[in-house]
Amino acid sequence: MRLGKEPSPRAGHESANDDKYSKIRAQRKQFHMVLLSFVLVFLCALALLGVFSKSDKAVRPGLKVRLAQDLPATENDDPSSPKKVLKSIVKPAALSKKDRLKSSPDEREVPPPPPPPQSEQSEAELAKIVESIDAEVRVIKATGVIMETDEASLKATMRLQDATRKLLAARYGPHDKPYRIRVRLEFQDTMPDFGEKGADGEFLIEMAPVALVPHSVFTFMEIARKYNGGAFHRVAGHVLQAFVKGRDFQHLAFQEYSEQYPHKKGTVGYAGRPSGPGWYVSIQDNSRNHGPGSQQKRNPYEADSCFGRVIEGFDEVVVGRVRKMPGDGFINDPKKHVLIKDLQILVAGSGPGAVDGYVEWAQEGTRKS
């Protein structure tokens, strides 16, 4: 006997199908929501790109948003890099003809100009800097340290050289071409050839490169600028030596020397240790006599400073006449000296009066002050 109605197999099967379809509908709904979210994000990206790509009259003028372009260049070759992905998804809106005209090279936004360089230091400021470092180097020199191997000394002398190069350029002009000094002489009637050749004579010195010995070059340029007299007063077998009048000139702050500019025949160097302001012309090769380790045993690196060379008048005037001063060694009688009347500074230039690309230097307020 049946107590109740048994569920049919068909009804159970329909219930299972309903559960299956419910799950499918839920999955489809979830997929549609994800797809809708992606579409919304895509539309927002397009809208933002359109806003930021407007002309400079837009709400935020001058702002440039570069999505793919601002990524590192190292990602260019990687197809999965963000730069490639963004390029494939986000494409800038096409410009109208009007916008294309506004985007001409003349009207496009350009990066701001670099900040102006700091104002150059004046000659007076540079002179104070050189004076200060010069005093510092002299103090170090007075301690007796071997400056050519002492780290602190080398740093100080390099600072002095760098500052001096700037001062030379400010006071005497660019030193791409070496400065020159014309030495004008007066031979006295005690000279054996006075009756034949007279009182006048001159020779030309080309200064050493400022890149090598700026302190030494500057010292002689200053001697010439403030020149107040001097004379050749010594005849030796290897040099002809001159003194400089006046107390305005100190000896060198340190024994500046460059192996690239040795004491060859015809060069000029500073006499004494410490060297200067007295100077000499080498009438033979003195690379060993006045080079590193010469004239003393304590410091194997110390040398006389060599600061120039005679390029005109060496044979005719220096050797041909000055060497014939009456006397030998140091000559004490002033009447037998060869007087140095003037030291004329020549700098690179053109125009009236220029000779071989050089003109006489003149600067108001500093010329032989």
Beta strands, then each sheet from edge to edge (+ up, - down):
strand 1: 180-187
strand 2: 200-207
strand 3: 230-235
strand 4: 239-244
strand 5: 267-270
strand 6: 279-282
strand 7: 306-312
strand 8: 329-330
strand 9: 338-348
strand 10: 358-360
sheet 1: 8+ 3- 4+ 6- 5+ 7- 2+ 1- 9+ 10-
end
